[in-house]
Amino acid sequence: MTLTVHRCLLKDLLRKADMTQVDLAGELGVKPQQIQHYVKDNRVMSLTVAKNISVILGCQIEDLYEWTENE
């Protein structure tokens, strides 16, 4: 079984955590535009960024995106 990454769920996770994209960018030490690229699905996060975001938001890496199984 393999999986394909789809829509980024970061916007929803930030809302649940009562954080803004600017807050998250500050925690990560990146520009807010980088977070906006993830939220708008213009870029897929690197493994390191995804892990750091998951630690900050208290979730699992796989919670950051929608996934579908490939046949």
N, CA and C of each residue as an Amber inpcrd file, in Angstrom:
protein
   213
   0.8440000  -1.1800000   0.0000000   0.0000000   0.0000000   0.0000000
   0.8920000   1.2470000   0.0000000   0.5490000   2.1940000  -0.8310000
   1.2320000   3.4850000  -0.8380000   0.1950000   4.5800000  -0.6760000
   0.6580000   5.7360000  -0.2720000  -0.2300000   6.8710000  -0.0240000
   0.1860000   8.0620000  -0.8740000  -0.7720000   8.9110000  -1.1820000
  -0.5260000  10.1590000  -1.8950000  -0.9940000  11.3080000  -1.0120000
  -0.1660000  12.3290000  -0.9260000  -0.5180000  13.5030000  -0.1270000
  -1.4430000  14.4090000  -0.9300000  -2.4180000  14.9740000  -0.2380000
  -3.3690000  15.8820000  -0.8780000  -3.3980000  17.1950000  -0.1080000
  -4.5610000  17.7220000   0.1260000  -4.7450000  19.0490000   0.7120000
  -4.0760000  19.1870000   2.0750000  -3.3970000  20.3100000   2.2590000
  -2.7770000  20.6440000   3.5410000  -3.8650000  21.0500000   4.5300000
  -3.7880000  20.5220000   5.7420000  -4.7790000  20.7950000   6.7860000
  -4.2640000  21.7860000   7.8240000  -3.1740000  22.4580000   7.5110000
  -2.5360000  23.3550000   8.4630000  -3.4600000  24.4840000   8.9120000
  -4.2290000  25.0420000   8.0120000  -5.1450000  26.1390000   8.3620000
  -6.1130000  25.6990000   9.4630000  -6.6810000  24.5130000   9.3130000
  -7.6080000  23.9800000  10.3150000  -6.9040000  23.7130000  11.6410000
  -5.7090000  23.1680000  11.5700000  -4.9500000  22.8590000  12.7880000
  -4.5460000  24.1290000  13.5320000  -4.1940000  25.1690000  12.7950000
  -3.8600000  26.4490000  13.4300000  -5.0760000  27.0320000  14.1310000
  -6.2300000  26.9330000  13.4870000  -7.4610000  27.4370000  14.0860000
  -7.7500000  26.7050000  15.4030000  -7.6160000  25.3730000  15.3920000
  -7.8530000  24.5770000  16.6010000  -6.8760000  24.9270000  17.7150000
  -5.6440000  25.2640000  17.3290000  -4.6200000  25.6170000  18.3110000
  -4.6770000  27.0840000  18.7020000  -5.6100000  27.8310000  18.1100000
  -5.7520000  29.2710000  18.3560000  -4.4390000  30.0060000  18.0630000
  -3.8370000  29.6500000  16.9210000  -2.5880000  30.2680000  16.4590000
  -2.8140000  30.8670000  15.0840000  -2.0240000  31.8620000  14.7570000
  -2.0370000  32.4330000  13.4170000  -0.8420000  31.8940000  12.6400000
  -0.8630000  32.1370000  11.3440000   0.2800000  31.7610000  10.5150000
   1.5250000  32.5250000  10.9540000   1.3500000  33.7630000  11.3670000
   2.4630000  34.5870000  11.8430000   3.0390000  34.0030000  13.1380000
   2.1500000  33.5520000  14.0390000   2.6140000  32.9180000  15.2780000
   3.4770000  31.6950000  14.9700000   2.9710000  30.8380000  14.0770000
   3.6960000  29.6220000  13.7270000   5.0250000  29.9470000  13.0700000
   5.0220000  30.9170000  12.1750000   6.2660000  31.3250000  11.5220000
   7.2930000  31.7740000  12.5530000   6.8480000  32.5460000  13.5530000
   7.7470000  32.9890000  14.6110000   8.3250000  31.8310000  15.3920000
   7.4900000  30.8410000  15.7020000   7.9580000  29.6560000  16.4340000
   8.9930000  28.8750000  15.6270000   8.7890000  28.8180000  14.3090000
   9.6880000  28.0650000  13.4420000  10.9210000  28.8610000  13.0240000
  10.8450000  30.1800000  13.1510000  11.9550000  31.0160000  12.6990000
  11.9890000  31.1740000  11.1900000  10.7880000  31.1940000  10.5690000
  10.6930000  31.3790000   9.1240000   9.7970000  32.5830000   8.8370000
   9.7510000  33.0050000   7.5820000   8.8780000  34.1090000   7.2010000
   7.4330000  33.6090000   7.1080000   6.4770000  34.4570000   7.4560000
   5.0690000  34.0620000   7.3550000   4.6700000  33.6020000   5.9500000
   5.3300000  34.1160000   4.9320000   5.0230000  33.7280000   3.5580000
   5.2490000  32.2350000   3.3360000   6.2410000  31.6740000   4.0340000
   6.5090000  30.2430000   3.8850000   5.3180000  29.4350000   4.3980000
   4.7630000  29.8280000   5.5240000   3.5980000  29.1430000   6.0750000
   2.4110000  29.3040000   5.1340000   2.2560000  30.4840000   4.5720000
   1.1680000  30.7400000   3.6380000   1.2610000  29.8240000   2.4150000
   2.4760000  29.5490000   1.9430000   2.6580000  28.6310000   0.8130000
   2.1320000  27.2410000   1.1530000   2.3690000  26.7800000   2.3800000
   1.8630000  25.4710000   2.7940000   0.3460000  25.4780000   2.8720000
  -0.2060000  26.5110000   3.4980000  -1.6540000  26.6050000   3.6840000
  -2.3760000  26.6360000   2.3340000  -1.8030000  27.3200000   1.3650000
  -2.4290000  27.4490000   0.0430000  -2.0590000  26.2970000  -0.9000000
  -1.3550000  25.2920000  -0.3810000  -0.9380000  24.1230000  -1.1650000
  -0.0360000  24.4780000  -2.3390000   0.7590000  25.5370000  -2.1770000
   1.7360000  25.8820000  -3.2030000   3.0420000  25.1240000  -3.0130000
   3.2630000  24.6100000  -1.8050000   4.4660000  23.8350000  -1.4770000
   4.0990000  22.7310000  -0.5100000   4.8520000  21.6400000  -0.5870000
   4.7270000  20.5560000   0.3860000   5.8680000  20.7200000   1.3780000
   5.5610000  20.5490000   2.6490000   6.5680000  20.7190000   3.7100000
   7.6620000  19.6580000   3.6170000   8.8680000  20.0430000   3.9670000
   9.9300000  19.0570000   4.1190000   9.6320000  18.2400000   5.3730000
  10.2630000  17.1200000   5.5060000  10.0660000  16.2750000   6.6800000
  10.4370000  17.0170000   7.9550000  11.5190000  17.7690000   7.9280000
  11.9600000  18.5230000   9.1070000  10.9340000  19.5770000   9.4990000
  10.4450000  20.3270000   8.5360000   9.4380000  21.3510000   8.8240000
   8.1650000  20.6980000   9.3460000   7.7210000  19.6190000   8.7100000
   6.5090000  18.9310000   9.1470000   6.6510000  18.4230000  10.5800000
   7.7910000  17.8690000  10.9140000   8.0090000  17.3770000  12.2790000
   7.9720000  18.5270000  13.2750000   8.6470000  19.6170000  12.9600000
   8.6490000  20.7700000  13.8610000   7.2500000  21.3510000  14.0350000
   6.4910000  21.4440000  12.9590000   5.1220000  21.9520000  13.0610000
   4.2680000  21.0110000  13.9050000   4.4290000  19.7120000  13.6970000
   3.6340000  18.7630000  14.4720000   3.9530000  18.8460000  15.9590000
   5.2060000  19.0810000  16.3060000   5.5750000  19.2450000  17.7200000
   4.9390000  20.5150000  18.2790000   5.0290000  21.6130000  17.5390000
   4.4520000  22.8890000  17.9920000   2.9410000  22.7750000  18.1710000
   2.2620000  22.0950000  17.2290000   0.8070000  22.0050000  17.2710000
   0.3010000  20.8100000  18.0800000   1.2140000  19.9530000  18.5170000
   0.8210000  18.7970000  19.3160000   0.0180000  17.7730000  18.5340000
   0.4350000  17.5350000  17.2940000  -0.2550000  16.5550000  16.4600000
   0.7820000  15.6350000  15.8130000   0.3200000  14.7010000  15.0210000
   1.1950000  13.8040000  14.2740000   1.4850000  14.4090000  12.9000000
   2.6120000  14.0470000  12.3260000   2.9670000  14.5510000  10.9920000
   1.8520000  14.2530000   9.9890000   1.3040000  13.0430000  10.0430000
   0.2780000  12.6760000   9.0620000  -1.0060000  13.4810000   9.2170000
  -1.1770000  14.1690000  10.3380000  -2.3490000  15.0320000  10.5410000
  -2.2610000  16.3300000   9.7440000  -1.0980000  16.6350000   9.2030000
  -0.8990000  17.8970000   8.5010000  -1.4860000  17.9110000   7.0870000
  -1.7610000  16.7310000   6.5310000  -2.2800000  16.6230000   5.1750000
  -3.3900000  15.5920000   5.1050000  -4.2290000  15.7030000   4.0900000
  -5.1530000  14.6320000   3.7240000  -4.3510000  13.6150000   2.9240000
  -4.6440000  12.3520000   3.1160000  -3.9340000  11.2690000   2.4370000
  -4.9310000  10.3460000   1.7610000  -4.5580000   9.7810000   0.6210000
  -5.3680000   8.7520000  -0.0170000  -4.5010000   7.5470000  -0.3370000
  -5.1310000   6.3750000  -0.2660000  -4.4280000   5.1400000  -0.5990000
  -4.3870000   4.9640000  -2.1060000  -3.2560000   4.5080000  -2.5960000
  -3.1230000   4.1630000  -4.0040000  -3.3670000   2.6710000  -4.1440000
  -3.9600000   2.2910000  -5.2430000  -4.2300000   0.8580000  -5.4700000
  -3.0620000   0.1940000  -6.1280000
